[in-house]
Amino acid sequence: MKRKVFKSKTLNNEFYKSGYIVFDHNQTSISERLSQLYTKYSHENVNKGFNTTHFSHNSNYKREVLQLAKDIFKESFSEQLIEYEVFFANLMIKTPNNKDLLPVHADWVYVDEDKYSAISIWIPADDITDQNGPFGIIPNSCQLYEPIRGPEIVSSFRKFDKVLKDEKGVLLPITRKQAVLYDLRLLHYSLPNRTSTPRIAINITLKHRNSEIIHYSKQGNKIHKFNHLNEEFFHNYHAHQIPKDKVPSEVIPITPQISDKEIIEHFQLSVSSKSPSLWEKITHIFKL
């Protein structure tokens, strides 16, 4: 039996059917506060194309983003969910760039997903168009997911990025008065920002109050699972580094999580699961 996430039966049913909902929060002040915080820390966004708070080494920046996330959640969302709390948040900045830098993916694992659903709230500072880095999802993709997700762990879905977008992707025309609430197992992506101004959004990550925070990280040829974490861990943890804090961990074997055949059959994609022959590999490399 699935644990209820939303107090509303309608929202709960839609969330479990599609893996996400679009929610009208109707608060213009959220947009203003996101823009103000982005301006204050704009010097932190040094990468061309895509930046997130988690790329920064500035713990004060991370703390302010998290505090804003907690305020937004308390004011506009907490009454909708059952016993959920904020423990992690990022500003998600798409600077003007024509390159597609965010392929189809599911977010990292933060809880035991056999027992709980971790949820993200994605809120833009401006209305989202098809030109300024729109948010896209693969509906109902939570049913086939990788149980181990984290930094440097290459997703089995990566090689199907284009065909998943082309055949199953849905772009969401979200306004600044709306939010996308989605299960972290949901496959999602965003397209390049082809405008002349940065696209600013906040991603607020929630967990059930009773769930333990965990984290997977690939280090060399091993995957480490970190247990018994708290929000402080993410203030001092830069994306893709090896965690330096002394936190409990265990080693997880590296094995394929989902086969190509499973992905193709589950989504009914118009590609073959057959491995390419030597001749096909040669002709592809030399474009014969």
N, C-alpha and C positions, 0 to 999 in steps of 0.2 A: 504494500500500500504506500502510495507516494505521500510524503509529508506536505501539508498545506503551506504555501508560501505567502499568498495574499489573503486578506480577510474577505475580499470580494470573490464570490464563487465564479463570476464571469471572468474576472482577471486571472484567477487561478487556472481555470479550464483553458483559456487561451494561451497562457504561459506554457502549460504542459503539452498543448497541442503543437505549438509552433516553435517553442524555445525562447520566445521574446514577446513583449508587448510594447506598443507605443503609448505613452502616457502624457496627458495634458497637465502640466504643472501650472501653467498660466502666470508665471512669475517673471516679470521683466528684470527684477533686481538681480537674478542669477546671472544673466548676461552681463550686466554692468560690473558685477564683482569678479567674474571670470576675466573680463578685459582689463580691469584694474590690476589684478594679480599678475596677469601676463606682462603688462607694461612694467611692473616693478621688477620682474625677473627676466625680462626679455634677453638680457645678456647671457642667460643660461642656455638659450636655444641656438646652439652653434652649428648643428648639423643641417645640411641642405636637404630639404624634402620632408623629414619627419623628426620630431623631437618629443620626448616625454620626460616628465619629472624624474623618472627612474634612471635616466641617463646621467643625471646631475650628481655631483659630489657634495652639493650644498645642502646640509641637513636642515638649515633654517627654511630654505625654500620648500623642502619636502614637508616640514611641519606645518607651514602656513597653508599649503595645498590640502593637507589632511584635515586641518581645522576648518577650512572653508567647506570641504566635503561633508564634514560632520554637521556643520550648521545648515547646509542645504538639505541634507537628509532629514534632519530633525524638523525643519520648517515645512517641507513639501512632500516628503515620502514616507516617513516613519509610520504614520497612521495607516498606511496601505498594506504594510507587511507584518508578518507574525514573528516576533522575537528575532529581528535581524538588527545587526549593528555594523558600522563602518570600521574597517581596520586598515585600509590602504586606499590611496587615491593618486591619480596622475593628471596633470594637464597634458593634453594631447595636441601638439601643434603641427599643422601641415603648412610649411612655408611654400611659396610659389615654386613649383617644380613640375616638369612634364613627365618625370619618371614615376613608374608605379612601384612604390617602395613598401607597400603593406599587402602582402598576398593573403589568400584565404588561410585562416588559422583559427584555432581555439585558444583562449587565454590560458595562462598557467594554472596548475592545480594548487589550491590553497586549503582544501578541506578533504575529508574522506567522502568522495562523491558516491559511494555506495549507500551512505546514510543521509547526506545533506546536499543541497544545491547552493553553491556560491553564486552570487548575482552581481552583475555590474549595471550601473546606471550611467549612460552616456548622454551628456547634455552639451549642445553646442552654444557658443556665445552669439552666433548669428544664424540666420536662416540658412539651411543647407540646400544648395542647388546642385545640378549635375556638373558644375564647373569648379566648385571650391572644395573638393575632397569629400564627396558624398559617402555615407556609411552604408555598406551593403551587407546582407546576410544570406545564408543558405538556410531557408526555412526547414524546420524539423530535423536539423542535422545533429541534434543532441543524442539521437538514438544510436548513432555509430560514433563512438569517441575513443580517443586514446587516454587511458587512465594515468599515464605518466607524461606530464608536460612541464617544461621549464626551460631555462636558458641553455642554449647550445644543443637541445634535443630536437633533432630535425623531424618534422612532422611527416607522417606517411601521406598526408593530403597535399604536400607541397608540389609534387609532380603533376597533380591534377588541377592546379590553380586556374589555368585559363579555361578549361572545359567546365569546371564547376561554376565559374563566374558566368560564362556564356550560356550554359544550359540551365543552371539552377539559381543563379544569383538574382537578388531583388534589392534595388537601391531604395532607401527610405528617405523621402523628402521631408526631413524633420525641420521644424521651425525652432526659433530660440525659446519658445514657450512650451516646447515638448521635450521628452526624453525617451530613449530606448532602454528598457530594462530587459536584460537577457541572461540566460544561464551561461556560465563560463564555458560550458562544453559546446555551445553553439558556434558553428563555423561562421566567421564574418571577415570583412575586409573593408578597405576604403580605397578610392581612386585618387589620382593626382590632383593637386590644387593648381588649376590652370588660370587662376586670377592673379591679381597683383598684390593681394594682401594676405596675411597669414590666416588660416582657419583655426580657430581656438575652440577647444572642447575640454570638458572634464570627464574623467572616467572614475566613478566611485565604486569601490569593491566592497561587497557586503558578505557577511557570514552569519549563520545562525549562532545565537549566543552560546549554545552548548557545544559547538564544534571546535575542535582543536585546529590551529593553523599549522600547516605543513608546507614544505617547499622542496621541489626537485631541481637539481643542478648537475649538468654533465661536466665532469672534470677528467680530462684525458680520455681514457677508455672505460671510465666508470661513471655510473649515475649515483649521486648521493641524495638520500632523502633526509631532510632536516625536520625534526619533530619538536613539538612543544614550543612554538614560536609565539611572539607577540608583535604588536605594531611597531615597537621600537626597533626590531630587527630590520625593517625596511627603511628606516630613517638613515641607517648607516651602511646600507647595502646598495652598491652600484650595479646596475644591470650587467650581467655576463661576467662579473668578477667571481672569484672563489670566495664564498663567505669566510670572513676572518674571525667572526665571533665564535666562541666555544659553545656550540649548540649541539644537542644530541643528533646523531646522524647514523644512517645505516646504508650499506651499499646494495644497490638494486642491479641485477643483471641487465645488460643491454640486449634486448631482443626486439625483433619487428613486432609492432603492436597491432597493426591492421594490414592485411595483404591488399595488393592492388585489386585482386579479384573481388574481395569483399566491398571495396569502395565502389568499383564499377557497377557491381550488381545492386548494391544498396541504393545508389543514386540513379541507376539505369542510364549510365553515361554512354555516349556514342564513341567509345574508344575500345581498343582491344587490350585484354589482360595478358596476351601472349608476349613473352620476352622477345626483343628484337634479335634477329640472327646476326652473325658476324658480318655478312654482306650488308645488311640494313644499317649496322653501326658504321661501316666504312663509307657507305654512300651518304649517310647523314653528315659525317664529319667533313667529307670533301664535296658535299652537295652535288653528287653526280646525278 
